[in-house]
């Protein structure tokens, strides 16, 4: 975990309100500028296959196939795209017609129920983006791109939050996670395998959280950390208490005459202020502390 994180802001009524009240805005990932943010790409078909594979042993035992078909054939059924149907194919080699019809109908019934369960699970996971609330921060306060994109073309400000001074149980520190960057979607198969496990203890509820921390590698320049909270029911986006900022950095184009209210809030709260400056001999920013 970095010693401190930064929040880039436009200088407007909303950002000043957050600074004045010691809060940050927690929003659903659906409202973020990346349409793939917190994307949960769960395949209903794959989940159904995994669920069927978990029933193969019980289904084969109930059909009294033990000793009739080999372990190798059982494993092949588990790895097929229609595991229960594959077991019925083996039944056709060793059972009378009435038994074949019975177990065939059983397999189709189980398969239909598992499909419903898989579809319901996919819908529930799709709601996860609405249940979660996120606030984004950066490891860096001197990113030319971040100042341009999130601080009104260097006319806004950037808030510094010191993490080392926060206790391990502090909400802000405990729920702050690093973003992982990749060219591929987050792989939900381990989550699905846990979901379909024989024991509910195998189910890892935190795995969808990893999807929220998994972003396209093109966003890597942001060096993002995320404050994440979850609710049991869908709630409106809202403010959440945050630590007292350790410093506020003004953009290189910050206009003191326009931003006098912001400066007044910082001085009222005794928050140190620094001014970002363009470096004269390279593409970079530096900062200079301003007098109290």
MOQUI-V472311 format. One line per field, one symbol per residue. psi: psi as a letter, one per 20 degrees, with the letter a starting at -180 (. if undefined). A space follows every 10 residues. Layout:
# MOQUI-V472311
psi = ???
This chain:
# MOQUI-V472311
psi = prhqrqopqq nahghhgggh ilrqopqqhh irioijpkpn mpoggggggg gghhiggggh ghjlipigqr hhhghhghir imghhhhhhh hhiiqrghhg gghghgghgg gghhgggghh gghghhihhh hqpqpqrqiq jkoggghghi llljibrppp pphhiqqhip ggghkpqqpp priqqpojgh ghhhhjrhpi iionhihhhh hijoqphijh ihlqqpppqq qhqprqqrqq qrrpqiqppq qhjpohhhkh hghhgghhjl pqpqpqqpph jrnrqrqppq q.
